[in-house]
Amino acid sequence: MNPQKATQKIHPDFKWNGRALNKAQLLDLASSYKDSKEKYLYDIGLFLEAWFDDNSLIEVQTSGSTGAPKKMWVKKQYMINSAKATQDFFKLPAKTTALLCLPATYIAGKLMIVRALTLGWEIDSVKPQANPLAVHQKNYDFIAVTPYQLESSLKKLHLVKKVMVGGGMISAALLEKVQNIPTKIYETYAMTETLTHIAARRINYSQQIDLPPFTLLKDVVISTDDRDCLVIKAPKVSDETIVTNDIVELESETTFRLKGRSDNVINSGGIKIFPSAVENKLSSLISTRFFVTGLPDDTLGQQVVLFIEGDFSNKQLTDLKHKISISSALQKYEVPKQVIRVSNFVETHSGKINQLETIGRAGF
């Protein structure tokens, strides 16, 4: 841990829940939050205390979506750099009104706080929930949400000018629902190691046919390795070159398309199948949570398998299998060979589906 001291400044336009607060007042607030029985307040208080201590580094932890959550130390200055890059990309000046509705346990929530402090935003905080816009019933310039929160907030999105979505797949069904909504909605490419997003794209253009590629934020350079996986150099937010497992297609020096993950590509009879692409096609047919993966097959090497959450009857499962088998959206090789029902998926600490644990508990 770096012992170097760091002094974190508060922008003069910063407001928290309608109040202009200085450092001493924020630390008093943090102390009161830590005494709260509400975990989301405790996590905010914990972060504020760490942000204003004398250390130039701060501890963050990954969400655990691709493995066990891990802790890492990052430079506070890099978090400030990330905040400024967000400001430039989304054009969010001082006095931007924003809503914190993500837990401060993870990087997305922490960065919303840093953006407010650093950029002079007027930010409200609410308990993370499905429809955070239902709490205050007021207009905001900017919010960051998960796909689940986005879908649950569709009737309130007119209250927001710009929405940033991350932390999970945006289904084809949800994508269709947000078309023609005047709010500008952006999907982000993000990870803890890059202190949230390094690229974004607008996903709700009226009558659009294809989504645009992801566009890089400034001071980010990308390339691919011999697996066609994305390699990121972002010196303003990370000292390391980050080699991902995300297979991409580079369209230019500043744009790319995400194809899928190299560590979960299904090789079925020599055909490479990306689970995320199949999931996207199935999303219009399935209303409950599900995921697609590959399981061993004596003939094909791997077979496509659909895991679906819920207590389905045999008839409901048979009907679903038939609906999937005749869907024109799927190629023949993409149709799942098995549909496995699981009453409740295992989740990571951040609420994402833990596929490995779920598959294991289902007996595979």
N, C-alpha and C positions, 0 to 999 in steps of 0.2 A: 504494500500500500504506500502510495506516494505521500510523504509527510509535508510536502509543499503546501503552504497556506493559499487559500483562495477566498476572494471577497466577491460575493454575489450581489449585484446591484438590483434594485427594484425600480422599474420604469415609473416616472412620475404620474403616468396616466393609468397605472394598474389599479383595478378594483376587484375585490373578492366579495361576491354576494351583495353587490351594491355599495360596499364600503371601501374607501381608500385606506390602506393599511401600510404602516412602515414595518421595518424588520422586527422591532420589539413587539408590536401588536400581532404580527404573524406568528411569532414564536409563542406568544400567549395563547393564540388560537390553536396552534399545533399542540400545545400542552393540554388544552381542554379537549381536543379531538382524541388524543391518546387515552384520555380518561373515559371516553365514550364506549358504550357497549356495541356500537355499530362498527363493524369491521372496516367499512369503506372510509369512515371518518378516521379511525385509528391509522389506516394506511396513509391517508393524506397527512395526518400529523407527523407520522414517522418520516415521511419524505421531506416535509418542510424543515424539520429539525436537521436532517442530514444535508439538505441543500444549503443551509445557512451555517453549517459548522466550518471549521478552519481547513478542512481537508480539500485538496483540489480534485480528489476522486470521489466517486459515489458508487455504491453497490446497486446493481440491477440484476434481475433474473429473467431467464427465458421462460416462455409460456409452457414448454413441455409438449408442444404439438407433434414433434418428431422424435421425442425421446424424453428421458428424465429431465425435469427443470434443472438448470444449472445457474450458479451465480457468477457474476463477472464484475470487475471494477472498470469504470469508464471515467474519462475526464469530464468534469462539469462544463468546461469550455466547449467540448464537442457537443454537449446537449444544447448549449446556447447557439452554436453554429447550425445545428439541425433546426432549431426554432427559426432562425433567420432565413434559412433556405426555404422553409415552409411559407414564411411570410412573403418571400419574393415570388415563389411559384404560384401561390393562390391569391396574391395581392391582398394581404390582410394587414392594414396599417394599425397604428396605435388607435385605441378606443374601439377596436373590433369587439363586438359583443359575442361571447362564446359560452358554450355549455360543457362542463365536465361531467360526463355520464359514464365514463369507463373507470374501472378500479385503478387506484394508484399503486396497486401491487406490482403491475407490469409496466413496461416502457411506454405504452400508448397513453395511459393515464398520467404518468409522470411527465411526459413531454407536453401534455396540454397545460399542466401547471407551469412548466418552464416557459412555454410560449407566452402565457399571460404575464408572468413576472417580468420577462425580458423585453417583450414587445409592447407592453402597456395595454393589454386587453382588459376588458370588463367581463370577468368570467363568473358564472354561477356554477355551483356544484350541487348535484343531486345524487341520491342513491342510485347506483347502476340498476337498471330495470329494463323491461322489454320496450316500453314506450316512455322514454325520458322526457319527451316534449309535452307530455300530459301534465307534468308537475306545475310548471309556472305559467303556461298558456301565454308566453310572450315571444316576441320576434328575436331571432339571433342572426348574426352574420355568418357564423361558422360553428359546426359541431363535428365531432368524430365519433363514429358508431361502428358496431359490428353488423354483418348482414342480417342477423336476427333482429337487432334493434331497428334497422332500416325498414324491414318488412313490417314490423309491429307499429311503426310510426308513420306509415304512408299517409294517413288522413291528416296528419299534423305537419307534413313536410313543407307546406306553404308558409310556415312560420320561419323558415330558414332559407338564407340565400345560397350558402354553399355547404355541402355535406361531404365528408371524407369517410370512406368505408374501407375497413380492413379487418384482418383477423380470421378470415374464412372465405369459402367459395361463394360467389354470387351466382345463384342458380339462374337458368334460362327463364324460369317462371318469374322470379323476382325482377330480372332484367326487363322483362316485358311489362311488368307492372309500373316501373319507374319511367317508362317512355312518356313523353309529352307532359311530364311534371316540370313546371318552370324552374324549380330549384336545381342548381347545378350540382350534380352528384359525381364524385370522383372515386374510382377504385384505386387503391394504392398497392405498390409492391414494397413490402417492408419486412424488417426483422429486427430483433433486439440488437444484434451485432452492428447494425448501421443506424441505431438510435431512431427507430421507426423508418419511414419511407425514404427510398432513394429515387422513386419513380411513381408516376400516377397517370391516369387517363380518365377522360370524361366518358361516362357510360349512358347518359340519357340525352342523346340527340333525337329530335323528332324524326320518326320514320326511318331511323338508321337501319342498315342491313348488317353491316359488320362493325364490330367494335374497333376503335383505333388502337394502335400499339401503345405500350407504355412509353412515356416521355421522361427522360432523366431530369432530376433537379440539377442545379448548377454544381460545378466542381466534382462531378462524378464521371468516372471513365469505366466503360465496360468492354469485355471481350468474352470469348468462350474457350473452354479447354477441349481436350481430345474427345470428351464425351458429349460435346455441344452444350455443356452446362455453363451457366452464367458466372463470370468472374468479375468482381467489383473492386475498384480502387476509388475510395472516397476519403482522401486524406484529411478533410475537415471534420470527419466524424469517427474515423477509425485509423489506427496506426498500421493495421494489418491489411493485406490483400485478402479479400474474402472469396473463397471458392465455394459456390453453392452446389446443391444437387438438383437445381432447377434447369431443365432443358429449355433452351430458348432459340428463337430465330431472330438474329439481328437484322433490322431493316435499315438502320443507318448508325452513325456514331452515337446518336442520342435517343434512338428508339428501338424497342424490341417487343417480340411477342412471346408469351409464356406458353410452352407446349405441355409440360408435365414434369414430374420428378423422376430422376434417373433411378432412385432407390425404390420406386414402386411401379415401374413399368412392367406390364404383364407381357411375357413372351409366350404366345399361344400358337403352337404350330409354326413358329418362325415369324409370326406377325406381331409387331410391337403395338401394344394397346395402352393408351394412357387412361388410367382410372378417372382422372378429373374430367376428361372429355366425355367419357361415358356417363359419369354422374351428371354432367351438365345436360345431356340429352334426356336422361331419366327424370330430371327434376320436375318436368311438366306432367309426369305420370304418377308421381309419388308425393303424398302430402306430409308424410312423417319423415323422421330422420333416417338416413341410410348412407351407406358407402359401398364402393366397389373395390375389390381387391383380387389378387391372383392366388389360387391355391394349387398345390401339386396335382398333376394329371399324368397318368401312365402313358397316354398316347400323345397329348399335345405339349407336354412339359409343364404347362400351367393352363388352368381354365379360369374364365371370368366368373366371379362369384359376387352376388349381391347380398349384403347384410342389411336387414331392415328392422327398425325398432318398433315394438308394439306387440300386443297380444292379438294376433290375427287368427281367425278361424281358418280351417283347411279350405273352405270355399273361397274366402277372401284371398287367400294366398294363390289358389288356382286361378281365380279371376285376374289377379295382378300378373301372374306369369303369362297368361294368355294376352293380356293387354300389351305387355312388353314384347312378346314374341311377334306381334303383328305391327309393331310401331315402325313407321317409315323413317323415323329419325335415326334408328340404329342400323349399322352395317351387320351383316349376318354374324361375323366373328365377334361383334361387340355384345351380342345378346347373352346375358348371364346363363351359365350352364346350371347353376344352383341359385335358389333364393332362400337365405337362411334368416329365420325370424328370431329376434332376441328381445326379450321383454324390456330390458333397460341397458343401453350402451354404457360402458365404462367411460368416465370422463377424466381429462387431465385436471390439474389444479385450477386452470383458467377456464374450465367449462367446455373445452373442445373434446371431440370424440377421440378416445384412446383406442385406435384400431387394433393394435397388437394385443392389448389386454382383453378387448372384446372378443376377438377371434379365439384367443386362448380359453376364455371362460365358456365359449360356445362349443369347446371340445375339438378344435381344429389345430 
